[in-house]
Amino acid sequence: TPDDVDLVVLHQANVRIIDAAMAKLGIDRERVFVNLDRYGNTSAGSIPLALAEAQAQGRIKRGDQVVVSGFGAGLSWATALVRW
């Protein structure tokens, strides 16, 4: 369930997309990592960059459950649940 997830890291394409997805899924914004405001849309590197920054800030710890989700043009997307 969403309550079992410690952090959500989405493709950092657009903050409106991130906010809309989290609202639709009922996930609190404080459990979502966003660095779009600092780096912009870094394309395929957005999730690895966000994960590295989240870990450096202590937002991800060993054993945490992290959802990562990337998306692109059309219907291309991928999502994974990772135990850190």
PyMOL Python script that loads the backbone (N, CA, C, O; Angstrom):
from pymol import cmd

cmd.read_pdbstr("""\
ATOM      1  N   THR A   1       0.851  -1.186   0.000  1.00  0.00           N
ATOM      2  CA  THR A   1       0.000   0.000   0.000  1.00  0.00           C
ATOM      3  C   THR A   1       0.889   1.239   0.000  1.00  0.00           C
ATOM      4  O   THR A   1       2.076   1.137   0.310  1.00  0.00           O
ATOM      5  N   PRO A   2       0.353   2.387  -0.334  1.00  0.00           N
ATOM      6  CA  PRO A   2       1.145   3.624  -0.283  1.00  0.00           C
ATOM      7  C   PRO A   2       1.739   3.898   1.101  1.00  0.00           C
ATOM      8  O   PRO A   2       2.791   4.527   1.207  1.00  0.00           O
ATOM      9  N   ASP A   3       1.079   3.435   2.152  1.00  0.00           N
ATOM     10  CA  ASP A   3       1.592   3.654   3.509  1.00  0.00           C
ATOM     11  C   ASP A   3       2.878   2.877   3.784  1.00  0.00           C
ATOM     12  O   ASP A   3       3.624   3.229   4.697  1.00  0.00           O
ATOM     13  N   ASP A   4       3.147   1.827   3.009  1.00  0.00           N
ATOM     14  CA  ASP A   4       4.351   1.017   3.186  1.00  0.00           C
ATOM     15  C   ASP A   4       5.576   1.613   2.501  1.00  0.00           C
ATOM     16  O   ASP A   4       6.690   1.118   2.677  1.00  0.00           O
ATOM     17  N   VAL A   5       5.377   2.662   1.729  1.00  0.00           N
ATOM     18  CA  VAL A   5       6.455   3.269   0.950  1.00  0.00           C
ATOM     19  C   VAL A   5       7.089   4.403   1.756  1.00  0.00           C
ATOM     20  O   VAL A   5       6.394   5.288   2.256  1.00  0.00           O
ATOM     21  N   ASP A   6       8.420   4.362   1.873  1.00  0.00           N
ATOM     22  CA  ASP A   6       9.133   5.400   2.616  1.00  0.00           C
ATOM     23  C   ASP A   6       9.405   6.637   1.776  1.00  0.00           C
ATOM     24  O   ASP A   6       9.352   7.756   2.288  1.00  0.00           O
ATOM     25  N   LEU A   7       9.698   6.452   0.487  1.00  0.00           N
ATOM     26  CA  LEU A   7       9.991   7.588  -0.379  1.00  0.00           C
ATOM     27  C   LEU A   7       9.592   7.247  -1.811  1.00  0.00           C
ATOM     28  O   LEU A   7       9.709   6.103  -2.249  1.00  0.00           O
ATOM     29  N   VAL A   8       9.122   8.254  -2.526  1.00  0.00           N
ATOM     30  CA  VAL A   8       8.771   8.116  -3.939  1.00  0.00           C
ATOM     31  C   VAL A   8       9.698   9.033  -4.730  1.00  0.00           C
ATOM     32  O   VAL A   8       9.846  10.211  -4.406  1.00  0.00           O
ATOM     33  N   VAL A   9      10.316   8.483  -5.765  1.00  0.00           N
ATOM     34  CA  VAL A   9      11.182   9.260  -6.647  1.00  0.00           C
ATOM     35  C   VAL A   9      10.665   9.077  -8.067  1.00  0.00           C
ATOM     36  O   VAL A   9      10.773   7.997  -8.648  1.00  0.00           O
ATOM     37  N   LEU A  10      10.107  10.140  -8.609  1.00  0.00           N
ATOM     38  CA  LEU A  10       9.576  10.111  -9.971  1.00  0.00           C
ATOM     39  C   LEU A  10      10.540  10.811 -10.923  1.00  0.00           C
ATOM     40  O   LEU A  10      11.413  11.568 -10.499  1.00  0.00           O
ATOM     41  N   HIS A  11      10.367  10.544 -12.208  1.00  0.00           N
ATOM     42  CA  HIS A  11      11.094  11.295 -13.227  1.00  0.00           C
ATOM     43  C   HIS A  11      10.802  12.770 -12.996  1.00  0.00           C
ATOM     44  O   HIS A  11       9.646  13.166 -12.850  1.00  0.00           O
ATOM     45  N   GLN A  12      11.838  13.570 -12.965  1.00  0.00           N
ATOM     46  CA  GLN A  12      11.715  14.986 -12.628  1.00  0.00           C
ATOM     47  C   GLN A  12      11.454  15.821 -13.890  1.00  0.00           C
ATOM     48  O   GLN A  12      12.274  16.655 -14.272  1.00  0.00           O
ATOM     49  N   ALA A  13      10.313  15.586 -14.521  1.00  0.00           N
ATOM     50  CA  ALA A  13       9.987  16.283 -15.763  1.00  0.00           C
ATOM     51  C   ALA A  13       9.263  17.598 -15.509  1.00  0.00           C
ATOM     52  O   ALA A  13       9.555  18.611 -16.144  1.00  0.00           O
ATOM     53  N   ASN A  14       8.314  17.573 -14.572  1.00  0.00           N
ATOM     54  CA  ASN A  14       7.440  18.724 -14.378  1.00  0.00           C
ATOM     55  C   ASN A  14       6.788  18.589 -13.005  1.00  0.00           C
ATOM     56  O   ASN A  14       6.201  17.549 -12.705  1.00  0.00           O
ATOM     57  N   VAL A  15       6.879  19.609 -12.180  1.00  0.00           N
ATOM     58  CA  VAL A  15       6.346  19.517 -10.817  1.00  0.00           C
ATOM     59  C   VAL A  15       4.825  19.341 -10.813  1.00  0.00           C
ATOM     60  O   VAL A  15       4.283  18.737  -9.887  1.00  0.00           O
ATOM     61  N   ARG A  16       4.135  19.851 -11.819  1.00  0.00           N
ATOM     62  CA  ARG A  16       2.673  19.664 -11.888  1.00  0.00           C
ATOM     63  C   ARG A  16       2.322  18.189 -12.084  1.00  0.00           C
ATOM     64  O   ARG A  16       1.341  17.704 -11.521  1.00  0.00           O
ATOM     65  N   ILE A  17       3.111  17.485 -12.873  1.00  0.00           N
ATOM     66  CA  ILE A  17       2.889  16.050 -13.076  1.00  0.00           C
ATOM     67  C   ILE A  17       3.120  15.299 -11.767  1.00  0.00           C
ATOM     68  O   ILE A  17       2.326  14.437 -11.391  1.00  0.00           O
ATOM     69  N   ILE A  18       4.205  15.626 -11.078  1.00  0.00           N
ATOM     70  CA  ILE A  18       4.519  14.973  -9.804  1.00  0.00           C
ATOM     71  C   ILE A  18       3.403  15.215  -8.797  1.00  0.00           C
ATOM     72  O   ILE A  18       2.926  14.275  -8.161  1.00  0.00           O
ATOM     73  N   ASP A  19       2.984  16.466  -8.650  1.00  0.00           N
ATOM     74  CA  ASP A  19       1.925  16.798  -7.689  1.00  0.00           C
ATOM     75  C   ASP A  19       0.608  16.110  -8.035  1.00  0.00           C
ATOM     76  O   ASP A  19      -0.078  15.604  -7.147  1.00  0.00           O
ATOM     77  N   ALA A  20       0.250  16.088  -9.316  1.00  0.00           N
ATOM     78  CA  ALA A  20      -1.010  15.457  -9.732  1.00  0.00           C
ATOM     79  C   ALA A  20      -0.977  13.950  -9.486  1.00  0.00           C
ATOM     80  O   ALA A  20      -1.962  13.378  -9.020  1.00  0.00           O
ATOM     81  N   ALA A  21       0.139  13.310  -9.793  1.00  0.00           N
ATOM     82  CA  ALA A  21       0.245  11.861  -9.586  1.00  0.00           C
ATOM     83  C   ALA A  21       0.146  11.515  -8.106  1.00  0.00           C
ATOM     84  O   ALA A  21      -0.547  10.566  -7.737  1.00  0.00           O
ATOM     85  N   MET A  22       0.824  12.265  -7.266  1.00  0.00           N
ATOM     86  CA  MET A  22       0.800  11.976  -5.829  1.00  0.00           C
ATOM     87  C   MET A  22      -0.581  12.244  -5.227  1.00  0.00           C
ATOM     88  O   MET A  22      -1.023  11.514  -4.340  1.00  0.00           O
ATOM     89  N   ALA A  23      -1.256  13.281  -5.702  1.00  0.00           N
ATOM     90  CA  ALA A  23      -2.618  13.560  -5.229  1.00  0.00           C
ATOM     91  C   ALA A  23      -3.559  12.431  -5.630  1.00  0.00           C
ATOM     92  O   ALA A  23      -4.388  11.995  -4.832  1.00  0.00           O
ATOM     93  N   LYS A  24      -3.431  11.963  -6.855  1.00  0.00           N
ATOM     94  CA  LYS A  24      -4.288  10.882  -7.354  1.00  0.00           C
ATOM     95  C   LYS A  24      -4.049   9.583  -6.576  1.00  0.00           C
ATOM     96  O   LYS A  24      -4.986   8.822  -6.336  1.00  0.00           O
ATOM     97  N   LEU A  25      -2.801   9.334  -6.184  1.00  0.00           N
ATOM     98  CA  LEU A  25      -2.452   8.113  -5.460  1.00  0.00           C
ATOM     99  C   LEU A  25      -2.609   8.247  -3.946  1.00  0.00           C
ATOM    100  O   LEU A  25      -2.501   7.262  -3.216  1.00  0.00           O
ATOM    101  N   GLY A  26      -2.864   9.467  -3.482  1.00  0.00           N
ATOM    102  CA  GLY A  26      -3.039   9.687  -2.047  1.00  0.00           C
ATOM    103  C   GLY A  26      -1.743   9.605  -1.257  1.00  0.00           C
ATOM    104  O   GLY A  26      -1.747   9.191  -0.098  1.00  0.00           O
ATOM    105  N   ILE A  27      -0.641   9.996  -1.872  1.00  0.00           N
ATOM    106  CA  ILE A  27       0.667   9.969  -1.207  1.00  0.00           C
ATOM    107  C   ILE A  27       1.036  11.391  -0.807  1.00  0.00           C
ATOM    108  O   ILE A  27       1.005  12.307  -1.629  1.00  0.00           O
ATOM    109  N   ASP A  28       1.385  11.568   0.470  1.00  0.00           N
ATOM    110  CA  ASP A  28       1.754  12.885   0.983  1.00  0.00           C
ATOM    111  C   ASP A  28       2.994  13.413   0.276  1.00  0.00           C
ATOM    112  O   ASP A  28       3.939  12.671   0.011  1.00  0.00           O
ATOM    113  N   ARG A  29       2.974  14.714  -0.028  1.00  0.00           N
ATOM    114  CA  ARG A  29       4.077  15.364  -0.751  1.00  0.00           C
ATOM    115  C   ARG A  29       5.406  15.237  -0.001  1.00  0.00           C
ATOM    116  O   ARG A  29       6.461  15.199  -0.634  1.00  0.00           O
ATOM    117  N   GLU A  30       5.377  15.170   1.337  1.00  0.00           N
ATOM    118  CA  GLU A  30       6.629  15.075   2.094  1.00  0.00           C
ATOM    119  C   GLU A  30       7.322  13.720   1.925  1.00  0.00           C
ATOM    120  O   GLU A  30       8.481  13.568   2.311  1.00  0.00           O
ATOM    121  N   ARG A  31       6.627  12.744   1.357  1.00  0.00           N
ATOM    122  CA  ARG A  31       7.249  11.439   1.077  1.00  0.00           C
ATOM    123  C   ARG A  31       7.713  11.330  -0.373  1.00  0.00           C
ATOM    124  O   ARG A  31       8.041  10.242  -0.846  1.00  0.00           O
ATOM    125  N   VAL A  32       7.737  12.457  -1.073  1.00  0.00           N
ATOM    126  CA  VAL A  32       8.159  12.501  -2.471  1.00  0.00           C
ATOM    127  C   VAL A  32       9.428  13.346  -2.561  1.00  0.00           C
ATOM    128  O   VAL A  32       9.484  14.451  -2.023  1.00  0.00           O
ATOM    129  N   PHE A  33      10.440  12.822  -3.240  1.00  0.00           N
ATOM    130  CA  PHE A  33      11.673  13.593  -3.400  1.00  0.00           C
ATOM    131  C   PHE A  33      11.605  14.371  -4.707  1.00  0.00           C
ATOM    132  O   PHE A  33      11.346  13.804  -5.768  1.00  0.00           O
ATOM    133  N   VAL A  34      11.841  15.676  -4.619  1.00  0.00           N
ATOM    134  CA  VAL A  34      11.833  16.541  -5.807  1.00  0.00           C
ATOM    135  C   VAL A  34      13.109  17.377  -5.802  1.00  0.00           C
ATOM    136  O   VAL A  34      13.413  18.047  -4.816  1.00  0.00           O
ATOM    137  N   ASN A  35      13.848  17.336  -6.898  1.00  0.00           N
ATOM    138  CA  ASN A  35      14.999  18.225  -7.071  1.00  0.00           C
ATOM    139  C   ASN A  35      14.908  18.988  -8.393  1.00  0.00           C
ATOM    140  O   ASN A  35      15.874  19.610  -8.835  1.00  0.00           O
ATOM    141  N   LEU A  36      13.759  18.928  -8.997  1.00  0.00           N
ATOM    142  CA  LEU A  36      13.498  19.600 -10.272  1.00  0.00           C
ATOM    143  C   LEU A  36      13.792  21.090 -10.189  1.00  0.00           C
ATOM    144  O   LEU A  36      14.273  21.687 -11.152  1.00  0.00           O
ATOM    145  N   ASP A  37      13.505  21.689  -9.044  1.00  0.00           N
ATOM    146  CA  ASP A  37      13.731  23.125  -8.873  1.00  0.00           C
ATOM    147  C   ASP A  37      15.219  23.486  -8.901  1.00  0.00           C
ATOM    148  O   ASP A  37      15.566  24.633  -9.181  1.00  0.00           O
ATOM    149  N   ARG A  38      16.091  22.533  -8.616  1.00  0.00           N
ATOM    150  CA  ARG A  38      17.528  22.797  -8.609  1.00  0.00           C
ATOM    151  C   ARG A  38      18.207  22.462  -9.939  1.00  0.00           C
ATOM    152  O   ARG A  38      19.142  23.151 -10.347  1.00  0.00           O
ATOM    153  N   TYR A  39      17.743  21.410 -10.616  1.00  0.00           N
ATOM    154  CA  TYR A  39      18.447  20.929 -11.805  1.00  0.00           C
ATOM    155  C   TYR A  39      17.630  20.972 -13.089  1.00  0.00           C
ATOM    156  O   TYR A  39      18.187  20.828 -14.177  1.00  0.00           O
ATOM    157  N   GLY A  40      16.327  21.166 -12.983  1.00  0.00           N
ATOM    158  CA  GLY A  40      15.484  21.101 -14.167  1.00  0.00           C
ATOM    159  C   GLY A  40      15.275  19.651 -14.586  1.00  0.00           C
ATOM    160  O   GLY A  40      15.578  18.727 -13.831  1.00  0.00           O
ATOM    161  N   ASN A  41      14.763  19.463 -15.773  1.00  0.00           N
ATOM    162  CA  ASN A  41      14.525  18.124 -16.313  1.00  0.00           C
ATOM    163  C   ASN A  41      15.845  17.589 -16.864  1.00  0.00           C
ATOM    164  O   ASN A  41      16.314  18.043 -17.907  1.00  0.00           O
ATOM    165  N   THR A  42      16.432  16.639 -16.174  1.00  0.00           N
ATOM    166  CA  THR A  42      17.720  16.076 -16.599  1.00  0.00           C
ATOM    167  C   THR A  42      17.542  14.800 -17.416  1.00  0.00           C
ATOM    168  O   THR A  42      18.474  14.009 -17.561  1.00  0.00           O
ATOM    169  N   SER A  43      16.346  14.609 -17.942  1.00  0.00           N
ATOM    170  CA  SER A  43      16.037  13.501 -18.839  1.00  0.00           C
ATOM    171  C   SER A  43      16.295  12.154 -18.166  1.00  0.00           C
ATOM    172  O   SER A  43      15.843  11.933 -17.042  1.00  0.00           O
ATOM    173  N   ALA A  44      17.006  11.262 -18.826  1.00  0.00           N
ATOM    174  CA  ALA A  44      17.201   9.902 -18.308  1.00  0.00           C
ATOM    175  C   ALA A  44      17.985   9.869 -17.001  1.00  0.00           C
ATOM    176  O   ALA A  44      17.944   8.871 -16.281  1.00  0.00           O
ATOM    177  N   GLY A  45      18.692  10.938 -16.689  1.00  0.00           N
ATOM    178  CA  GLY A  45      19.468  10.983 -15.454  1.00  0.00           C
ATOM    179  C   GLY A  45      18.683  11.446 -14.243  1.00  0.00           C
ATOM    180  O   GLY A  45      19.224  11.466 -13.138  1.00  0.00           O
ATOM    181  N   SER A  46      17.424  11.820 -14.418  1.00  0.00           N
ATOM    182  CA  SER A  46      16.694  12.451 -13.309  1.00  0.00           C
ATOM    183  C   SER A  46      16.499  11.533 -12.106  1.00  0.00           C
ATOM    184  O   SER A  46      16.639  11.981 -10.968  1.00  0.00           O
ATOM    185  N   ILE A  47      16.184  10.279 -12.328  1.00  0.00           N
ATOM    186  CA  ILE A  47      15.956   9.368 -11.193  1.00  0.00           C
ATOM    187  C   ILE A  47      17.272   9.017 -10.493  1.00  0.00           C
ATOM    188  O   ILE A  47      17.331   9.107  -9.266  1.00  0.00           O
ATOM    189  N   PRO A  48      18.335   8.620 -11.213  1.00  0.00           N
ATOM    190  CA  PRO A  48      19.594   8.360 -10.507  1.00  0.00           C
ATOM    191  C   PRO A  48      20.119   9.583  -9.747  1.00  0.00           C
ATOM    192  O   PRO A  48      20.627   9.443  -8.634  1.00  0.00           O
ATOM    193  N   LEU A  49      20.004  10.768 -10.329  1.00  0.00           N
ATOM    194  CA  LEU A  49      20.437  11.983  -9.631  1.00  0.00           C
ATOM    195  C   LEU A  49      19.609  12.218  -8.375  1.00  0.00           C
ATOM    196  O   LEU A  49      20.151  12.562  -7.324  1.00  0.00           O
ATOM    197  N   ALA A  50      18.300  12.032  -8.482  1.00  0.00           N
ATOM    198  CA  ALA A  50      17.420  12.232  -7.328  1.00  0.00           C
ATOM    199  C   ALA A  50      17.705  11.202  -6.237  1.00  0.00           C
ATOM    200  O   ALA A  50      17.710  11.546  -5.055  1.00  0.00           O
ATOM    201  N   LEU A  51      17.943   9.950  -6.612  1.00  0.00           N
ATOM    202  CA  LEU A  51      18.264   8.918  -5.621  1.00  0.00           C
ATOM    203  C   LEU A  51      19.568   9.239  -4.894  1.00  0.00           C
ATOM    204  O   LEU A  51      19.651   9.102  -3.673  1.00  0.00           O
ATOM    205  N   ALA A  52      20.578   9.663  -5.638  1.00  0.00           N
ATOM    206  CA  ALA A  52      21.866  10.002  -5.022  1.00  0.00           C
ATOM    207  C   ALA A  52      21.715  11.174  -4.064  1.00  0.00           C
ATOM    208  O   ALA A  52      22.268  11.158  -2.964  1.00  0.00           O
ATOM    209  N   GLU A  53      20.974  12.178  -4.477  1.00  0.00           N
ATOM    210  CA  GLU A  53      20.775  13.347  -3.619  1.00  0.00           C
ATOM    211  C   GLU A  53      19.933  12.996  -2.397  1.00  0.00           C
ATOM    212  O   GLU A  53      20.216  13.463  -1.293  1.00  0.00           O
ATOM    213  N   ALA A  54      18.908  12.182  -2.584  1.00  0.00           N
ATOM    214  CA  ALA A  54      18.060  11.773  -1.457  1.00  0.00           C
ATOM    215  C   ALA A  54      18.873  10.987  -0.433  1.00  0.00           C
ATOM    216  O   ALA A  54      18.710  11.185   0.771  1.00  0.00           O
ATOM    217  N   GLN A  55      19.739  10.104  -0.900  1.00  0.00           N
ATOM    218  CA  GLN A  55      20.580   9.346   0.026  1.00  0.00           C
ATOM    219  C   GLN A  55      21.561  10.271   0.743  1.00  0.00           C
ATOM    220  O   GLN A  55      21.762  10.138   1.950  1.00  0.00           O
ATOM    221  N   ALA A  56      22.168  11.201   0.022  1.00  0.00           N
ATOM    222  CA  ALA A  56      23.117  12.140   0.627  1.00  0.00           C
ATOM    223  C   ALA A  56      22.450  12.998   1.700  1.00  0.00           C
ATOM    224  O   ALA A  56      23.092  13.383   2.677  1.00  0.00           O
ATOM    225  N   GLN A  57      21.172  13.295   1.522  1.00  0.00           N
ATOM    226  CA  GLN A  57      20.422  14.105   2.486  1.00  0.00           C
ATOM    227  C   GLN A  57      19.832  13.269   3.621  1.00  0.00           C
ATOM    228  O   GLN A  57      19.210  13.813   4.533  1.00  0.00           O
ATOM    229  N   GLY A  58      20.024  11.956   3.571  1.00  0.00           N
ATOM    230  CA  GLY A  58      19.473  11.097   4.613  1.00  0.00           C
ATOM    231  C   GLY A  58      17.997  10.791   4.459  1.00  0.00           C
ATOM    232  O   GLY A  58      17.360  10.302   5.392  1.00  0.00           O
ATOM    233  N   ARG A  59      17.448  11.075   3.287  1.00  0.00           N
ATOM    234  CA  ARG A  59      16.030  10.800   3.033  1.00  0.00           C
ATOM    235  C   ARG A  59      15.785   9.328   2.727  1.00  0.00           C
ATOM    236  O   ARG A  59      14.655   8.852   2.838  1.00  0.00           O
ATOM    237  N   ILE A  60      16.851   8.592   2.338  1.00  0.00           N
ATOM    238  CA  ILE A  60      16.762   7.152   2.099  1.00  0.00           C
ATOM    239  C   ILE A  60      17.778   6.475   3.015  1.00  0.00           C
ATOM    240  O   ILE A  60      18.948   6.853   3.068  1.00  0.00           O
ATOM    241  N   LYS A  61      17.297   5.470   3.727  1.00  0.00           N
ATOM    242  CA  LYS A  61      18.168   4.710   4.623  1.00  0.00           C
ATOM    243  C   LYS A  61      18.066   3.223   4.282  1.00  0.00           C
ATOM    244  O   LYS A  61      17.103   2.780   3.656  1.00  0.00           O
ATOM    245  N   ARG A  62      19.072   2.465   4.702  1.00  0.00           N
ATOM    246  CA  ARG A  62      19.076   1.018   4.469  1.00  0.00           C
ATOM    247  C   ARG A  62      17.758   0.422   4.968  1.00  0.00           C
ATOM    248  O   ARG A  62      17.310   0.705   6.079  1.00  0.00           O
ATOM    249  N   GLY A  63      17.150  -0.407   4.121  1.00  0.00           N
ATOM    250  CA  GLY A  63      15.896  -1.073   4.466  1.00  0.00           C
ATOM    251  C   GLY A  63      14.649  -0.321   4.046  1.00  0.00           C
ATOM    252  O   GLY A  63      13.555  -0.884   4.079  1.00  0.00           O
ATOM    253  N   ASP A  64      14.786   0.951   3.649  1.00  0.00           N
ATOM    254  CA  ASP A  64      13.619   1.720   3.204  1.00  0.00           C
ATOM    255  C   ASP A  64      13.049   1.125   1.918  1.00  0.00           C
ATOM    256  O   ASP A  64      13.768   0.544   1.106  1.00  0.00           O
ATOM    257  N   GLN A  65      11.751   1.286   1.762  1.00  0.00           N
ATOM    258  CA  GLN A  65      11.096   0.908   0.508  1.00  0.00           C
ATOM    259  C   GLN A  65      10.900   2.178  -0.314  1.00  0.00           C
ATOM    260  O   GLN A  65      10.259   3.132   0.129  1.00  0.00           O
ATOM    261  N   VAL A  66      11.461   2.169  -1.514  1.00  0.00           N
ATOM    262  CA  VAL A  66      11.458   3.336  -2.384  1.00  0.00           C
ATOM    263  C   VAL A  66      10.783   2.968  -3.698  1.00  0.00           C
ATOM    264  O   VAL A  66      11.133   1.968  -4.325  1.00  0.00           O
ATOM    265  N   VAL A  67       9.822   3.773  -4.110  1.00  0.00           N
ATOM    266  CA  VAL A  67       9.202   3.607  -5.424  1.00  0.00           C
ATOM    267  C   VAL A  67       9.896   4.559  -6.384  1.00  0.00           C
ATOM    268  O   VAL A  67      10.013   5.754  -6.115  1.00  0.00           O
ATOM    269  N   VAL A  68      10.355   4.020  -7.504  1.00  0.00           N
ATOM    270  CA  VAL A  68      10.907   4.846  -8.574  1.00  0.00           C
ATOM    271  C   VAL A  68      10.025   4.648  -9.800  1.00  0.00           C
ATOM    272  O   VAL A  68       9.595   3.535 -10.103  1.00  0.00           O
ATOM    273  N   SER A  69       9.763   5.752 -10.500  1.00  0.00           N
ATOM    274  CA  SER A  69       8.906   5.664 -11.676  1.00  0.00           C
ATOM    275  C   SER A  69       9.365   6.670 -12.722  1.00  0.00           C
ATOM    276  O   SER A  69       9.478   7.866 -12.457  1.00  0.00           O
ATOM    277  N   GLY A  70       9.623   6.153 -13.909  1.00  0.00           N
ATOM    278  CA  GLY A  70      10.014   6.999 -15.026  1.00  0.00           C
ATOM    279  C   GLY A  70       8.964   6.936 -16.114  1.00  0.00           C
ATOM    280  O   GLY A  70       8.259   5.937 -16.257  1.00  0.00           O
ATOM    281  N   PHE A  71       8.868   7.997 -16.870  1.00  0.00           N
ATOM    282  CA  PHE A  71       7.874   8.046 -17.945  1.00  0.00           C
ATOM    283  C   PHE A  71       8.390   8.931 -19.058  1.00  0.00           C
ATOM    284  O   PHE A  71       9.260   9.777 -18.854  1.00  0.00           O
ATOM    285  N   GLY A  72       7.838   8.719 -20.237  1.00  0.00           N
ATOM    286  CA  GLY A  72       8.267   9.492 -21.393  1.00  0.00           C
ATOM    287  C   GLY A  72       7.110   9.731 -22.337  1.00  0.00           C
ATOM    288  O   GLY A  72       5.944   9.673 -21.949  1.00  0.00           O
ATOM    289  N   ALA A  73       7.450   9.997 -23.573  1.00  0.00           N
ATOM    290  CA  ALA A  73       6.442  10.317 -24.579  1.00  0.00           C
ATOM    291  C   ALA A  73       5.528   9.119 -24.826  1.00  0.00           C
ATOM    292  O   ALA A  73       5.947   7.964 -24.743  1.00  0.00           O
ATOM    293  N   GLY A  74       4.300   9.420 -25.125  1.00  0.00           N
ATOM    294  CA  GLY A  74       3.337   8.360 -25.408  1.00  0.00           C
ATOM    295  C   GLY A  74       3.022   7.558 -24.164  1.00  0.00           C
ATOM    296  O   GLY A  74       2.769   8.123 -23.100  1.00  0.00           O
ATOM    297  N   LEU A  75       3.036   6.253 -24.294  1.00  0.00           N
ATOM    298  CA  LEU A  75       2.698   5.376 -23.172  1.00  0.00           C
ATOM    299  C   LEU A  75       3.921   4.661 -22.604  1.00  0.00           C
ATOM    300  O   LEU A  75       3.795   3.569 -22.049  1.00  0.00           O
ATOM    301  N   SER A  76       5.093   5.260 -22.734  1.00  0.00           N
ATOM    302  CA  SER A  76       6.289   4.608 -22.198  1.00  0.00           C
ATOM    303  C   SER A  76       6.480   4.985 -20.733  1.00  0.00           C
ATOM    304  O   SER A  76       6.490   6.162 -20.371  1.00  0.00           O
ATOM    305  N   TRP A  77       6.633   3.949 -19.895  1.00  0.00           N
ATOM    306  CA  TRP A  77       6.833   4.175 -18.461  1.00  0.00           C
ATOM    307  C   TRP A  77       7.381   2.908 -17.827  1.00  0.00           C
ATOM    308  O   TRP A  77       7.274   1.821 -18.395  1.00  0.00           O
ATOM    309  N   ALA A  78       7.957   3.054 -16.667  1.00  0.00           N
ATOM    310  CA  ALA A  78       8.415   1.910 -15.873  1.00  0.00           C
ATOM    311  C   ALA A  78       8.392   2.320 -14.408  1.00  0.00           C
ATOM    312  O   ALA A  78       8.696   3.463 -14.067  1.00  0.00           O
ATOM    313  N   THR A  79       8.028   1.379 -13.550  1.00  0.00           N
ATOM    314  CA  THR A  79       7.965   1.630 -12.111  1.00  0.00           C
ATOM    315  C   THR A  79       8.538   0.424 -11.388  1.00  0.00           C
ATOM    316  O   THR A  79       8.350  -0.717 -11.811  1.00  0.00           O
ATOM    317  N   ALA A  80       9.238   0.689 -10.296  1.00  0.00           N
ATOM    318  CA  ALA A  80       9.801  -0.396  -9.487  1.00  0.00           C
ATOM    319  C   ALA A  80       9.711  -0.029  -8.012  1.00  0.00           C
ATOM    320  O   ALA A  80       9.810   1.139  -7.637  1.00  0.00           O
ATOM    321  N   LEU A  81       9.524  -1.046  -7.192  1.00  0.00           N
ATOM    322  CA  LEU A  81       9.608  -0.900  -5.743  1.00  0.00           C
ATOM    323  C   LEU A  81      10.946  -1.501  -5.334  1.00  0.00           C
ATOM    324  O   LEU A  81      11.209  -2.674  -5.596  1.00  0.00           O
ATOM    325  N   VAL A  82      11.789  -0.702  -4.694  1.00  0.00           N
ATOM    326  CA  VAL A  82      13.148  -1.107  -4.352  1.00  0.00           C
ATOM    327  C   VAL A  82      13.322  -1.063  -2.836  1.00  0.00           C
ATOM    328  O   VAL A  82      12.973  -0.070  -2.197  1.00  0.00           O
ATOM    329  N   ARG A  83      13.860  -2.136  -2.262  1.00  0.00           N
ATOM    330  CA  ARG A  83      14.262  -2.082  -0.856  1.00  0.00           C
ATOM    331  C   ARG A  83      15.712  -1.619  -0.859  1.00  0.00           C
ATOM    332  O   ARG A  83      16.583  -2.294  -1.407  1.00  0.00           O
ATOM    333  N   TRP A  84      15.970  -0.462  -0.245  1.00  0.00           N
ATOM    334  CA  TRP A  84      17.272   0.196  -0.315  1.00  0.00           C
ATOM    335  C   TRP A  84      18.313  -0.521   0.497  1.00  0.00           C
ATOM    336  O   TRP A  84      19.465  -0.090   0.542  1.00  0.00           O
TER     337      TRP A  84
END
""", "prot")
cmd.dss("prot")
cmd.show_as("cartoon", "prot")
cmd.util.cbc("prot")
cmd.orient("prot")
